[in-house]
């Protein structure tokens, strides 16, 4: 089996797993030990993985990374000015167990909510940027995420900044019921406003981007980028499998599948992400983004 | 009546489907098919008609009536081409300045390989964005079952009306129970928690008004139909008096303001 076949086979294996199983087994990388790639099962020295942008050097599987790591890889050091960091979820439907889940999520991430947003520069170009936090209740979108995404879009409009959002989400936050569903309409509405202004939105879908996030702002980029080896789709693979009572095709719902089916413009390896974003931003300078 | 009784009523086999409602309220309805890209999705029917002498565009999710018909209409679970057909017809309505009336009745988007391959996430998202800016009146009627993004994809509008015994939810109570309790048989408990009845949604400000059904659309549809007719007439009249700019601002604000959160400390931007 050559490298390409091997890679394809691994991608198919990832796709056949449920998002949940994958998210329940985070790759913890304590210092100075070996880590195992969950895809090719290679034992890797953690320092090597870190230096390789948290990508398995053997099979190119992209390990899950936290928001701070994502920002560090993407924006200029020290350029981040965070917005709306104090927004917090309530329990509007009084769902049992929701408050406890929120507390656990806050403790894990040391943040108030699942979306980190702000202003920053990428190789000197000012942007409005947001990152969904898959460690905070699977990056699910409830009222707070919907509000913060909307505020970030409104900020991009007001300050005339290009907008970049990194998505990683299991979908809508079930505990907030219909309020979560409506965040899909709310965030899409704000993007309609950005469109009228002529503002640029680059949507980066990372592992996993599914459900209500995939079916709202994440799919509405002027340019949609899928990070390599991400799972992207609306319905989860387990639900589809149950419905059609058949095995799913090889490589189903991978980034490469979405590229082949015309849903994304580019599949980008993590090591090339900043370069690619800069490339796109540079080609949109002038016009609306003219700086005096 | 418990919330789960409402779920059962909303799914009652004798309840009128979109096509049945359309044929009663819009006798001169002319069905228009196809998304002009891939195909025609029978789970969403659409076309043009007149209402009180005024041309309108009508779009509805169709579950089908008997078994054969249900299969044909895929039990009301749309594929991407259904959302795209709906959007095409809405753009057409915008061009000819016709109000749009949509009927929601779906368990949700179809979780299938083809639907994913043809970009169902993108199709839903595009409708949400485009409906927000559509320069004509949109009236949404939640007819029976409003499930997930599949329902919302034709659910953005200036006024959201809902039948008394309809439900509108992020997910079916069965699906919700299997996530929350890891047991889909606890749908009854889930339905109570989820706040999915017309009364709950009115209280939460998600819908604007409730259409009374009298004995119920499954028993005797006459009361419900005449109430629907009246409600549509009122809503269209109200909306026809609003200039389009104001209407679009109000539509944006309507969805912009939905959400429950607390703000621990104001940061400098939001001041």
Interface residues (C-beta under 8 A of the other chain):
Chain A: X82 X83 X84 X85 X86 X87 X88 X89 X90 X92 X93 X94 X95 X96 X112 X143 X144 X146 X147 X150 X151 X155 X172 X174 X175 X176 X177 X178 X179 X180 X181 X182 X183 X184 X185 X186 X188 X189 X190 X191 X192 X193 X195 X196 X211 X212 X214 X215 X216 X217 X218 X219 X220 X232 X233 X234 X235 X236 X239 X240 X243 X244 X248 X249 X252 X253 X257 X261 X262 X263
Chain B: X109 X110 X111 X112 X113 X115 X116 X117 X118 X119 X120 X121 X122 X124 X125 X126 X128 X129 X130 X132 X133 X148 X149 X152 X155 X156 X168 X169 X170 X171 X176 X179 X180 X193 X194 X195 X196 X201 X204 X206 X252 X255 X256 X258 X259 X260 X261 X262 X263 X264 X265 X266 X267 X269 X270
